[in-house]
Amino acid sequence: GPVDVAWDEHVSHSGVCPLVSLGEQVNRELTFTLAGWPHSGSIGPSKMAKAGFFYWPKLEEEDDTAICVQCGLALDGWEPNDD
């Protein structure tokens, strides 16, 4: 039979899952705005969400970990002049 794709199966069986909803830019952007993303300007919530990231802060103060919804790449230590 056809090959199952894990992400497609997740979406089809659990469309209300928050991780599935992170596939939509508006929902990714909300993770930045609601959780207090510490940056603005060129690395503000809209630009970060458009690049495929969602905000997943650790419990550390001033944490700015952003994670790619597709590949899981986690980046932090963003500087004000980053783009």
C-alpha positions in Angstrom: 0.0 0.0 0.0 0.9 3.6 0.1 3.7 4.9 2.4 2.5 6.7 5.5 4.1 10.1 6.1 4.3 10.8 9.9 3.5 14.5 9.6 0.6 13.9 7.3 -0.8 11.2 9.6 -0.4 13.6 12.6 -2.3 16.3 10.8 -5.1 14.0 9.6 -5.7 12.4 13.0 -5.1 15.3 15.3 -5.8 18.6 13.6 -6.3 20.3 17.0 -2.8 19.5 18.2 -0.9 22.7 18.9 2.1 21.4 17.1 0.0 20.8 14.0 -1.3 24.3 14.2 2.2 25.7 14.2 2.3 24.9 10.5 0.3 28.2 10.1 2.3 31.4 10.3 -0.3 33.2 12.3 -0.1 30.5 15.0 3.7 30.5 15.1 3.6 34.3 15.4 1.3 34.0 18.4 4.0 31.9 20.2 6.3 34.9 20.1 3.8 37.6 21.0 2.0 35.6 23.8 5.2 34.3 25.5 7.0 37.6 25.5 9.6 37.3 22.7 12.4 39.7 23.8 13.2 41.1 20.4 11.6 43.4 17.8 12.5 45.1 14.6 14.3 42.8 12.1 13.8 39.8 14.3 10.3 40.5 15.5 7.6 37.9 15.8 6.2 38.3 12.3 9.6 37.9 10.6 10.5 34.9 12.8 7.2 33.2 12.2 7.5 33.8 8.4 10.9 32.1 8.5 9.2 29.0 10.0 10.1 29.4 13.6 8.1 29.3 16.8 9.1 30.5 20.2 9.9 27.9 22.8 11.5 29.7 25.8 13.3 27.6 28.4 12.8 28.6 32.0 15.9 30.8 31.9 15.4 34.5 32.0 15.9 36.3 28.7 15.8 33.0 26.7 15.2 33.5 23.0 15.1 30.0 21.7 13.3 29.8 18.4 12.6 26.4 16.8 11.8 25.4 13.2 8.5 23.7 13.1 9.6 21.4 10.3 13.2 20.3 11.0 13.5 21.0 14.7 16.5 23.3 14.4 16.7 25.3 17.6 18.6 28.7 17.6 19.1 31.2 20.4 21.4 34.1 21.2 19.7 36.4 18.7 21.4 39.8 18.3 19.5 43.1 17.6 21.2 43.4 14.2 20.3 39.8 13.1 18.0 39.4 10.1 
